[in-house]
């Protein structure tokens, strides 16, 4: 059990580095991966908006709930991109 906890701790320490401590290549890769994730979330939320929302048994509209979840995910990804964009600009890169 201790070996498992040590492995999880090591993974979390390496995966959750602050943006300032990432190398240039790691930062650029992470920026593009986050940008791609944002594109995919926006694309899937755009497809949901074309469907007519159906009322559920609780009286809520199903499309509204998925749209709300998608918008919060989009907001979080945009915040991450903004932090990485600022760090890239500070280092002299133009995203």
N, C-alpha and C positions, 0 to 999 in steps of 0.2 A: 504494500500500500504506500509506503514511504517513497519507493522508487517511482511510482506513478505520480505522486504529488510533486516530486522533484522535476520530473519531465514536464509537467504542466506549468510549473513555475518558470522553468527555463524558456519554454515556448512563449509564455506571456511576456516575459522580460524582453525577448528579442522581437516579438511581433508588435508590441505596443510602444515602440520608441517614439519620443517626441519628434516633431517635424524638424526641429533644429539639429538633431543628432543624426539624421539620415544623410547618407552620402548623396552626391548630386544625382547619380544614376538611380539610386533607390527612390529618391524624391520624385524624379521624372516618371519612373515606372508607376509609382503609387498615384501620381497625379492623373496619368492617362487611364489607369485602371478605375479610378473613382469617376473620371469623366465618362468612361464607357458605361459604368453602372448607372450613372445619372441618365445617360441617353436611353438605356434599356428601360428604366423605370418610367421615364417620360413617354417612351413609345408604347409601353403596355397600358399606361393610364389613358393615352389618347385613343386606343382601341376600345377601352371600356366606355368612353364618353359617347361613342357612336351608337351604342345600344340604348334602347329605350329602357329606363329603369322600371323594375317590376315591384309592386308593393309586396312585402313579405307578410307573414301571418301576424307579426307584431305591429303592423301598420307603418313600419319604417320603409324607406326606399332603399333597396339593396345597393344600387349604384352609388348612392350618396356615401354609404359607409366605406366602400372600396375607394372612392375618390378621396375621402378624408384621410385614409391610411396612406394612399399614394402621395398626397400632398405633404404629409409630415415626413415621409421618407425622402421626397425631393428636397425639402427644406434642409434636412440634415446633411444630405450629400452636397448641396450647394454651399453650406457652411464649411464643410471639410475642404471643398475645392477652393474656397476663398482663402483659407488659412494657408494651404499649399501654394496658391498663386502668389500670396504676399511673400512667402519664403523664397519662391523662385525669383521674384522681382528683386528681392534683397540680395540674392546671389548673382544677379546679372542675367538671368534667363528670361526670355519672353514666352509665356505660354500661349 
